[in-house]
Amino acid sequence: MLIHHAKYTSSHTKLEQCPVADRPEYAFIGRSNVGKSSLINMLCDHKSLAKTSSQPGKTQTINYFDIDKTWYLVDLPGYGYARIAERTRQHWKKMIHFYMRNRTTMQCAFLLVDTCVQPQEKDIEFANWMGKNGIPFVIVFTKTDRKKSIKRKEFLDAFKTEFLKHWSKMPQYFFTSSELREGKEELLDFIGSINDSYYEAQAAAKKEQDEQTDHWM
Protein backbone atom coordinates (compact mmCIF):
# COMPACT_ATOMS: atom_id res chain seq x y z
CA MET A 1 0.00 0.00 0.00
CA LEU A 2 1.13 3.53 -0.79
CA ILE A 3 0.20 6.75 0.99
CA HIS A 4 -0.57 9.55 -1.46
CA HIS A 5 -1.75 12.27 0.88
CA ALA A 6 -1.40 12.66 4.64
CA LYS A 7 -2.32 15.65 6.77
CA TYR A 8 -2.74 16.54 10.41
CA THR A 9 -6.39 17.18 11.21
CA SER A 10 -6.95 17.71 14.93
CA SER A 11 -5.92 17.08 18.54
CA HIS A 12 -8.19 16.07 21.41
CA THR A 13 -8.18 15.35 25.12
CA LYS A 14 -11.55 13.58 25.22
CA LEU A 15 -13.01 10.75 23.14
CA GLU A 16 -16.19 12.67 22.37
CA GLN A 17 -14.11 15.39 20.72
CA CYS A 18 -12.54 12.98 18.21
CA PRO A 19 -13.61 12.91 14.55
CA VAL A 20 -16.70 10.97 13.51
CA ALA A 21 -15.86 7.26 13.63
CA ASP A 22 -16.40 6.63 9.92
CA ARG A 23 -13.19 4.86 8.90
CA PRO A 24 -10.53 2.51 10.29
CA GLU A 25 -7.87 4.02 12.51
CA TYR A 26 -4.59 2.84 13.99
CA ALA A 27 -3.11 4.04 17.26
CA PHE A 28 0.64 4.51 17.67
CA ILE A 29 1.91 4.44 21.23
CA GLY A 30 5.09 3.76 23.18
CA ARG A 31 7.34 5.09 25.89
CA SER A 32 8.36 8.72 25.61
CA ASN A 33 11.21 9.28 23.15
CA VAL A 34 10.70 5.91 21.46
CA GLY A 35 10.84 7.51 17.99
CA LYS A 36 7.12 7.63 17.36
CA SER A 37 7.02 10.93 15.46
CA SER A 38 9.96 9.92 13.29
CA LEU A 39 8.26 6.64 12.42
CA ILE A 40 5.00 8.39 11.52
CA ASN A 41 6.86 10.83 9.27
CA MET A 42 8.71 7.96 7.61
CA LEU A 43 5.52 6.00 6.94
CA CYS A 44 3.80 9.05 5.48
CA ASP A 45 6.89 10.13 3.52
CA HIS A 46 6.77 13.53 5.19
CA LYS A 47 9.58 15.34 6.99
CA SER A 48 7.50 17.16 9.59
CA LEU A 49 3.95 15.79 9.60
CA ALA A 50 4.38 14.74 13.24
CA LYS A 51 6.57 17.11 15.22
CA THR A 52 9.74 15.47 16.50
CA SER A 53 11.50 16.61 19.64
CA SER A 54 14.47 15.57 21.74
CA GLN A 55 12.37 16.42 24.79
CA PRO A 56 10.23 13.48 25.99
CA GLY A 57 6.58 14.04 26.73
CA LYS A 58 5.92 16.41 23.82
CA THR A 59 2.77 14.59 22.65
CA GLN A 60 0.05 15.37 25.18
CA THR A 61 -3.16 14.85 23.20
CA ILE A 62 -4.85 12.35 20.88
CA ASN A 63 -3.55 13.55 17.50
CA TYR A 64 -5.35 12.61 14.28
CA PHE A 65 -3.77 12.37 10.83
CA ASP A 66 -6.00 11.83 7.82
CA ILE A 67 -4.47 9.35 5.38
CA ASP A 68 -5.83 9.47 1.82
CA LYS A 69 -9.29 10.20 3.28
CA THR A 70 -9.68 6.47 3.92
CA TRP A 71 -8.11 5.89 7.35
CA TYR A 72 -6.72 7.68 10.38
CA LEU A 73 -3.30 7.39 11.94
CA VAL A 74 -3.62 8.32 15.62
CA ASP A 75 -0.64 9.54 17.63
CA LEU A 76 -1.11 8.97 21.37
CA PRO A 77 0.89 10.43 24.27
CA GLY A 78 3.89 8.42 25.41
CA TYR A 79 3.93 6.61 28.72
CA GLY A 80 6.65 6.10 31.30
CA TYR A 81 7.98 9.68 31.33
CA ALA A 82 8.84 10.47 34.94
CA ARG A 83 9.52 14.21 34.65
CA ILE A 84 5.89 15.28 34.62
CA ALA A 85 3.47 15.72 37.48
CA GLU A 86 1.80 12.55 38.71
CA ARG A 87 -1.59 14.16 38.16
CA THR A 88 -0.75 14.83 34.51
CA ARG A 89 0.63 11.32 34.04
CA GLN A 90 -2.57 9.80 35.44
CA HIS A 91 -4.68 12.05 33.21
CA TRP A 92 -2.81 10.84 30.11
CA LYS A 93 -3.19 7.23 31.24
CA LYS A 94 -6.93 7.61 31.75
CA MET A 95 -7.32 9.36 28.40
CA ILE A 96 -5.38 6.65 26.52
CA HIS A 97 -7.19 3.78 28.23
CA PHE A 98 -10.62 5.28 27.60
CA TYR A 99 -9.81 5.91 23.94
CA MET A 100 -8.55 2.38 23.36
CA ARG A 101 -11.45 0.68 25.12
CA ASN A 102 -14.19 2.76 23.51
CA ARG A 103 -13.14 3.92 20.04
CA THR A 104 -15.18 1.60 17.83
CA THR A 105 -13.16 2.08 14.63
CA MET A 106 -9.73 1.58 16.22
CA GLN A 107 -8.51 -1.52 14.38
CA CYS A 108 -5.09 -2.10 15.88
CA ALA A 109 -2.59 -0.51 18.24
CA PHE A 110 1.06 -0.29 17.28
CA LEU A 111 3.16 -0.67 20.42
CA LEU A 112 6.56 0.92 19.73
CA VAL A 113 9.56 -0.53 21.56
CA ASP A 114 13.03 1.04 21.51
CA THR A 115 15.75 -1.46 20.59
CA CYS A 116 18.45 0.83 21.98
CA VAL A 117 17.56 0.08 25.58
CA GLN A 118 17.08 -3.13 27.52
CA PRO A 119 13.54 -4.58 27.57
CA GLN A 120 11.45 -2.27 29.70
CA GLU A 121 8.86 -3.31 32.27
CA LYS A 122 6.57 -0.44 31.19
CA ASP A 123 6.32 -1.88 27.67
CA ILE A 124 5.39 -5.32 28.96
CA GLU A 125 2.87 -3.79 31.38
CA PHE A 126 1.14 -1.87 28.61
CA ALA A 127 1.04 -4.95 26.38
CA ASN A 128 -0.48 -6.89 29.29
CA TRP A 129 -3.13 -4.22 29.78
CA MET A 130 -4.10 -4.35 26.10
CA GLY A 131 -4.26 -8.13 26.23
CA LYS A 132 -6.53 -8.11 29.29
CA ASN A 133 -8.81 -5.57 27.61
CA GLY A 134 -9.00 -7.43 24.31
CA ILE A 135 -7.29 -4.70 22.31
CA PRO A 136 -5.57 -5.99 19.15
CA PHE A 137 -1.97 -4.88 18.87
CA VAL A 138 1.34 -5.55 17.16
CA ILE A 139 4.82 -4.63 18.33
CA VAL A 140 7.02 -2.26 16.33
CA PHE A 141 10.70 -2.29 17.25
CA THR A 142 12.26 1.10 16.49
CA LYS A 143 15.76 2.51 15.87
CA THR A 144 17.11 -0.77 14.51
CA ASP A 145 19.68 1.06 12.38
CA ARG A 146 21.67 1.55 15.58
CA LYS A 147 22.12 -2.18 16.07
CA LYS A 148 24.13 -4.73 14.14
CA SER A 149 22.25 -7.86 13.12
CA ILE A 150 23.70 -9.96 15.92
CA LYS A 151 22.85 -7.29 18.50
CA ARG A 152 19.32 -7.11 17.10
CA LYS A 153 18.92 -10.84 17.62
CA GLU A 154 20.24 -10.54 21.18
CA PHE A 155 17.72 -7.79 21.90
CA LEU A 156 14.84 -9.77 20.41
CA ASP A 157 15.80 -12.86 22.42
CA ALA A 158 15.95 -10.78 25.61
CA PHE A 159 12.60 -9.13 24.87
CA LYS A 160 10.94 -12.46 24.11
CA THR A 161 12.26 -13.88 27.38
CA GLU A 162 10.57 -11.10 29.35
CA PHE A 163 7.42 -11.00 27.23
CA LEU A 164 6.80 -14.74 27.36
CA LYS A 165 6.78 -14.66 31.14
CA HIS A 166 3.27 -13.25 30.70
CA TRP A 167 2.17 -14.52 27.29
CA SER A 168 2.00 -17.92 25.62
CA LYS A 169 3.40 -16.53 22.36
CA MET A 170 4.67 -13.33 20.78
CA PRO A 171 2.25 -11.15 18.82
CA GLN A 172 3.16 -10.14 15.29
CA TYR A 173 6.12 -7.76 15.29
CA PHE A 174 8.04 -5.54 12.88
CA PHE A 175 11.55 -4.09 12.81
CA THR A 176 11.78 -0.46 11.73
CA SER A 177 14.33 2.27 11.19
CA SER A 178 13.17 5.77 10.35
CA GLU A 179 16.69 6.63 9.16
CA LEU A 180 16.95 3.67 6.78
CA ARG A 181 13.21 3.54 6.02
CA GLU A 182 13.21 -0.07 7.11
CA GLY A 183 9.83 -1.65 7.77
CA LYS A 184 7.78 0.95 5.89
CA GLU A 185 6.43 -1.40 3.24
CA GLU A 186 5.67 -4.15 5.74
CA LEU A 187 3.74 -1.87 8.10
CA LEU A 188 1.74 -0.21 5.34
CA ASP A 189 0.88 -3.54 3.74
CA PHE A 190 -0.30 -4.77 7.14
CA ILE A 191 -2.54 -1.73 7.54
CA GLY A 192 -3.72 -2.08 3.93
CA SER A 193 -4.85 -5.66 4.48
CA ILE A 194 -6.93 -4.65 7.49
CA ASN A 195 -8.41 -1.71 5.58
CA ASP A 196 -9.43 -4.05 2.76
CA SER A 197 -11.23 -6.34 5.21
CA TYR A 198 -12.90 -3.37 6.91
CA TYR A 199 -14.29 -1.91 3.69
CA GLU A 200 -15.30 -5.33 2.34
CA ALA A 201 -17.31 -5.89 5.51
CA GLN A 202 -18.86 -2.42 5.17
CA ALA A 203 -19.85 -3.12 1.57
CA ALA A 204 -21.32 -6.52 2.47
CA ALA A 205 -23.36 -5.00 5.30
CA LYS A 206 -24.70 -2.26 3.01
CA LYS A 207 -25.61 -4.80 0.33
CA GLU A 208 -27.51 -6.89 2.85
CA GLN A 209 -29.31 -3.82 4.15
CA ASP A 210 -30.27 -2.76 0.62
CA GLU A 211 -31.59 -6.26 -0.16
CA GLN A 212 -33.72 -6.25 2.99
CA THR A 213 -35.05 -2.80 2.11
CA ASP A 214 -35.97 -3.96 -1.43
CA HIS A 215 -37.71 -7.01 0.03
CA TRP A 216 -40.07 -4.91 2.12
CA MET A 217 -40.80 -2.30 -0.54
N, C-alpha and C positions, 0 to 999 in steps of 0.2 A: 504494500500500500504506500502511496505517496501523499504527502501533504502539499496542497497547492496554495492554501491561504489560511493563515492563523493570526488571530488578533485577541488582545486582552479585551474583555468585556466589562467585568465588574468585580467588586470585592464585597464580602459580607461577613457579618459576625453572628447572624442567626439564620437558621434553615429557611424560615419563611421569607427571607429576603432574597433567596437564591432565584435564578431564572426559572421559568416554567419548565417542569420536568417533561420535556417533549423529545428527548434524544438520549442515546447512551452517553455516559460520562465515566471518566477514569480518574481516580484520586491518587496523587503522588504524595508520599509522606515518608519521613525518615528523621533521624536525629539531626539537630541543628548542624549546619556546615557539612552535610553529607554530599553536597554537589547537586542538589535538586534543581536549582535554577539553571545551572549549566547543562544538565541533562535535558530539561525541557527545551531550552534554546537549540540544542543539538538536534533533537527529534523534529522540531519545527523548522529547522534550517534558518534560524533567525538569531542574530547576534545579541539582541537585547529585549526579546519578548518578555522574558521573566528577568527581573532585576537581580543581578548577582551581587554579592557583598562578602567581604572577608569577615564581617561582623556577624556572629551567629544570632539567631532570633529575629532576623529582619522580617520574615513572613509572619504576619500576625492575624491574618484574616483568611477566609475561604475565597481564593482567587480563581475566577473563571476565564478560560481561554476558549474561544469559539474556533473550531477546526473545520474548515470547509463547509460550515453551516450544517454539518451532519453529526458531529459529536463534540463533547466538551472535555477538555483536559482541566483538571481541578488541582490547584496547588494548595496544599494544606500547611499550616504552621508546623515547624519542627518540634520534636519533643526532646526531653533530656537536657535542655539548656539550663544550667544552674544559676546563671547571673541575671535572673529576673525575679521579681517578687513572687512568693509562693501563691498569692492570690491570683496573679496574672497567669501563672503556670496552670493552676487548677481551672481557670476560666477557659484557657485554650483546650485543655484536656476534655472538659465538658462539651465544648463546641464541636470538637473533632468526633467524639464518641456519638453525640446526638446526630450529627450529619451522617456518619457511616451507618448507623442503625436505621435511619429513617428516610434517607434519600432513595426513592424508589427506582430511579434510573441509573444509580451507581452500579456499574457492571463488575468492576474489579478494582482493588487497591494495589498499587505498586509500592511495596515496602523497600525503600532504598537503604542499602547497607554499605558502609565505607570499608573498602578492602585495605585501607592504609592503617587501620587500627585493629587491635585484637577483637575477637567477637565480644559484643557488648550485651550485657544483661538487659538493657532497655529495649534493644531490638527484639530479643526473644520474648520479653514481656508483652510487647505490643503485638507480636505475631500470635501469642497465646490468647490475648484478648480478642483478636479478630476471629480466631478459631472458635472460641467459646460462644461468640455472638453470630456465628455462621456467615461471616463476611468473606467472600472470595478474595484471595490475594495471591500475588506472585512476589518473588524476591528479585530485586535488581541490585546486583553488586556494582558499585561505582568506583571510579578512579583506578581502573585496572591497568592503565598505561604506566603506573608507577610501580608495577610489580613484574618481575620476570616470571615466565611460565611456571617454573618450579615453585616459586614463592606463592603464586596464585593457587596452585594445588595445595600447598601447605595451609593457606588461609581457609580454603574451602573445606579441607578435612577437619580443621579446628572448628569451623563454624558448624559443620554437620554434627560433630561430636556434642556440641552444646545444644544444638537444636533438637537432636533426636533423643535428648533426655526427657523431652516433653511431647514429642510427636512420634508417630509410628513410621513416618516417611517424610522426605523433603517435598515441599511444594515445587512447582515449576520455577526455575530461576534463570536469570540472564546475566551475562557479564557485559559491562558497558564502560566506555571511555569517551567522555565528551571531547577530549583533545584529539583522539584518533578516530572519532566517530564510530567506534566499535559498538555493536549491538543495536544500532538504529533500525536496520532493516528487520531484524528479528522481532523487536518490540512493536514496530508498526504493523508487521504482518499479524502478530498476535492480536493486536487491537482490531485490525481489519477483519479477522475471522469472527470475532465476537460481534462486531457491527453487522456483518452479513447475517448472522443468526438472528440478531435483534430485529433487523428490518424485514427478514423473511417471516418471522413470527408476527410482526405487525401487519404485514400484507395478508397473511393467512387469516388473522383475526378479522380484518376488515372484509375480506371476501366472504367469510362465514356470516358476518353480520349482514352484509348486503343480500346474501342468499335467503337469510331468514326474513329480512324485510320484504323481499320480492314474494316470498311464500304467503305472507299475510296481506299483501295488497290485492 
